[in-house]
Amino acid sequence: MNADLTKENKAYWLQRAAGYSEVNKEELSGVQRNTWTSFLSKEISAVFPGRQPSDISIIDIGAGPGFISIILAEAGYRVTAFDFAETMLAEAKENAGDIAEQIHFVQGDAMELPFNDCSFDAVISRNLTWNLPDPSKAYQQWSRVLKPGGLMMVFDANWYRYLIDEEKRAAFDEDRQNVAEEGYGDYNIGDNFDKMEIIAGQMPLTAKLRPQWDLEYLTGLNVGQVSVQEDVGQMVYSQKELVNYKSTPLFMVKLIKGTV
């Protein structure tokens, strides 16, 4: 990925912060606040039985306007919200309100984390890896900062597969029709959406079948136990999201780091 495209990608997300924040606010006021909190807490508790949330440090990589960071802080976890866009972190602080004081906000590169080895009990990322120019390097970094016995949960989807796959394009177009027929707002229509399609078309993971690629790559790192859970959206999404994203189901890639 060349320097110009990297610059264009960051510029897109810097200006997208306000609009993306509206989506996070919708989640915070909807069923997702409870569904995501319940899902994440259950996963974390299973790996750290008997430990209190206040004793568990979590980094939310690609925190955006703060949804995941906010609900985890509300649940009592020690949270670091990490994002490369200053505007996103500013929105996250505003969305967090009084609880912002409980969150550590850090701006930086997801592929060059400014943290020591074994810094966090858990690493969480949502809807970020598809947009990374070097996801392999990111996974190496995320594994590095994870403590032995720690938990990594990566949530993502084959978001722009329709750019190179005719069947996915037809399914994507059908989603847009169903969204309109149901009277829902369409998350895939907005300012400069065409620019992101151009950027996404040049990102390495757009051409990969996922989560197979993630599973194979993380397994190859040989740092812990890796598993995949398909269609997590059925457990955490609102009905509006289920209709919007039917052709791009959300998956989770989970890594439990070895203790040796």
PEZI-V621691 format. One record per residue. N is the residue number from 1. NEAR is the number of other C-alpha atoms within 10 Angstrom. D_FIRST is the distance of its C-alpha to the first C-alpha in whole Angstrom. Layout:
n=N near=NEAR d_first=D_FIRST
n=N near=NEAR d_first=D_FIRST
//
This chain:
n=1 near=12 d_first=0
n=2 near=8 d_first=4
n=3 near=8 d_first=7
n=4 near=8 d_first=8
n=5 near=15 d_first=7
n=6 near=14 d_first=7
n=7 near=10 d_first=10
n=8 near=14 d_first=11
n=9 near=19 d_first=10
n=10 near=13 d_first=13
n=11 near=12 d_first=15
n=12 near=17 d_first=16
n=13 near=19 d_first=17
n=14 near=15 d_first=19
n=15 near=15 d_first=21
n=16 near=18 d_first=21
n=17 near=20 d_first=23
n=18 near=16 d_first=26
n=19 near=13 d_first=26
n=20 near=17 d_first=24
n=21 near=21 d_first=27
n=22 near=14 d_first=30
n=23 near=13 d_first=28
n=24 near=22 d_first=29
n=25 near=16 d_first=32
n=26 near=14 d_first=33
n=27 near=18 d_first=32
n=28 near=19 d_first=34
n=29 near=10 d_first=37
n=30 near=13 d_first=37
n=31 near=14 d_first=38
n=32 near=19 d_first=34
n=33 near=21 d_first=35
n=34 near=15 d_first=38
n=35 near=15 d_first=36
n=36 near=20 d_first=33
n=37 near=17 d_first=35
n=38 near=15 d_first=37
n=39 near=13 d_first=35
n=40 near=18 d_first=33
n=41 near=14 d_first=36
n=42 near=12 d_first=37
n=43 near=13 d_first=34
n=44 near=19 d_first=35
n=45 near=14 d_first=38
n=46 near=11 d_first=38
n=47 near=15 d_first=36
n=48 near=17 d_first=38
n=49 near=8 d_first=42
n=50 near=8 d_first=44
n=51 near=11 d_first=42
n=52 near=11 d_first=42
n=53 near=18 d_first=39
n=54 near=12 d_first=40
n=55 near=12 d_first=39
n=56 near=18 d_first=36
n=57 near=18 d_first=33
n=58 near=25 d_first=30
n=59 near=28 d_first=26
n=60 near=25 d_first=24
n=61 near=27 d_first=21
n=62 near=25 d_first=19
n=63 near=28 d_first=23
n=64 near=30 d_first=22
n=65 near=30 d_first=25
n=66 near=30 d_first=27
n=67 near=25 d_first=29
n=68 near=28 d_first=28
n=69 near=30 d_first=29
n=70 near=28 d_first=32
n=71 near=22 d_first=34
n=72 near=22 d_first=33
n=73 near=21 d_first=35
n=74 near=17 d_first=38
n=75 near=14 d_first=38
n=76 near=15 d_first=39
n=77 near=21 d_first=36
n=78 near=21 d_first=34
n=79 near=25 d_first=31
n=80 near=21 d_first=28
n=81 near=26 d_first=26
n=82 near=26 d_first=22
n=83 near=23 d_first=19
n=84 near=19 d_first=17
n=85 near=24 d_first=19
n=86 near=18 d_first=22
n=87 near=19 d_first=23
n=88 near=26 d_first=23
n=89 near=23 d_first=25
n=90 near=18 d_first=27
n=91 near=19 d_first=28
n=92 near=27 d_first=28
n=93 near=21 d_first=31
n=94 near=15 d_first=33
n=95 near=20 d_first=32
n=96 near=22 d_first=34
n=97 near=10 d_first=37
n=98 near=9 d_first=39
n=99 near=14 d_first=37
n=100 near=18 d_first=35
n=101 near=11 d_first=37
n=102 near=17 d_first=36
n=103 near=22 d_first=32
n=104 near=14 d_first=30
n=105 near=22 d_first=27
n=106 near=18 d_first=24
n=107 near=18 d_first=21
n=108 near=15 d_first=18
n=109 near=15 d_first=15
n=110 near=23 d_first=15
n=111 near=17 d_first=14
n=112 near=12 d_first=16
n=113 near=17 d_first=19
n=114 near=13 d_first=22
n=115 near=12 d_first=25
n=116 near=10 d_first=27
n=117 near=14 d_first=27
n=118 near=16 d_first=29
n=119 near=17 d_first=29
n=120 near=25 d_first=29
n=121 near=23 d_first=31
n=122 near=27 d_first=29
n=123 near=24 d_first=25
n=124 near=21 d_first=25
n=125 near=22 d_first=21
n=126 near=21 d_first=22
n=127 near=18 d_first=19
n=128 near=18 d_first=16
n=129 near=24 d_first=14
n=130 near=22 d_first=13
n=131 near=19 d_first=11
n=132 near=19 d_first=9
n=133 near=20 d_first=6
n=134 near=16 d_first=8
n=135 near=20 d_first=12
n=136 near=16 d_first=13
n=137 near=14 d_first=13
n=138 near=18 d_first=15
n=139 near=19 d_first=17
n=140 near=16 d_first=18
n=141 near=18 d_first=19
n=142 near=25 d_first=21
n=143 near=26 d_first=23
n=144 near=19 d_first=24
n=145 near=21 d_first=25
n=146 near=25 d_first=27
n=147 near=20 d_first=31
n=148 near=19 d_first=32
n=149 near=19 d_first=34
n=150 near=26 d_first=31
n=151 near=26 d_first=30
n=152 near=26 d_first=26
n=153 near=21 d_first=26
n=154 near=21 d_first=22
n=155 near=22 d_first=23
n=156 near=21 d_first=20
n=157 near=24 d_first=21
n=158 near=21 d_first=19
n=159 near=21 d_first=18
n=160 near=22 d_first=17
n=161 near=23 d_first=18
n=162 near=20 d_first=20
n=163 near=16 d_first=18
n=164 near=12 d_first=18
n=165 near=11 d_first=21
n=166 near=11 d_first=24
n=167 near=12 d_first=27
n=168 near=18 d_first=24
n=169 near=16 d_first=24
n=170 near=12 d_first=28
n=171 near=16 d_first=28
n=172 near=23 d_first=26
n=173 near=14 d_first=28
n=174 near=16 d_first=31
n=175 near=21 d_first=30
n=176 near=20 d_first=30
n=177 near=15 d_first=33
n=178 near=16 d_first=35
n=179 near=20 d_first=33
n=180 near=14 d_first=35
n=181 near=9 d_first=38
n=182 near=10 d_first=38
n=183 near=10 d_first=38
n=184 near=15 d_first=35
n=185 near=13 d_first=32
n=186 near=18 d_first=29
n=187 near=14 d_first=26
n=188 near=12 d_first=24
n=189 near=10 d_first=25
n=190 near=10 d_first=25
n=191 near=11 d_first=23
n=192 near=11 d_first=20
n=193 near=11 d_first=20
n=194 near=11 d_first=18
n=195 near=13 d_first=16
n=196 near=17 d_first=14
n=197 near=13 d_first=15
n=198 near=13 d_first=12
n=199 near=16 d_first=10
n=200 near=22 d_first=11
n=201 near=17 d_first=11
n=202 near=16 d_first=7
n=203 near=21 d_first=7
n=204 near=16 d_first=9
n=205 near=23 d_first=12
n=206 near=20 d_first=13
n=207 near=18 d_first=14
n=208 near=14 d_first=16
n=209 near=12 d_first=19
n=210 near=19 d_first=20
n=211 near=21 d_first=22
n=212 near=11 d_first=22
n=213 near=12 d_first=19
n=214 near=24 d_first=19
n=215 near=16 d_first=23
n=216 near=13 d_first=22
n=217 near=16 d_first=20
n=218 near=21 d_first=22
n=219 near=15 d_first=25
n=220 near=11 d_first=23
n=221 near=12 d_first=23
n=222 near=11 d_first=27
n=223 near=18 d_first=27
n=224 near=21 d_first=29
n=225 near=14 d_first=30
n=226 near=19 d_first=28
n=227 near=17 d_first=29
n=228 near=17 d_first=28
n=229 near=12 d_first=29
n=230 near=14 d_first=29
n=231 near=15 d_first=30
n=232 near=15 d_first=30
n=233 near=21 d_first=30
n=234 near=14 d_first=34
n=235 near=12 d_first=35
n=236 near=21 d_first=33
n=237 near=20 d_first=32
n=238 near=16 d_first=35
n=239 near=13 d_first=36
n=240 near=15 d_first=34
n=241 near=18 d_first=31
n=242 near=18 d_first=32
n=243 near=20 d_first=32
n=244 near=24 d_first=29
n=245 near=23 d_first=27
n=246 near=18 d_first=29
n=247 near=22 d_first=27
n=248 near=21 d_first=24
n=249 near=18 d_first=26
n=250 near=24 d_first=25
n=251 near=21 d_first=25
n=252 near=22 d_first=26
n=253 near=21 d_first=24
n=254 near=23 d_first=27
n=255 near=25 d_first=27
n=256 near=21 d_first=30
n=257 near=22 d_first=30
n=258 near=14 d_first=32
n=259 near=10 d_first=35
n=260 near=7 d_first=35
//
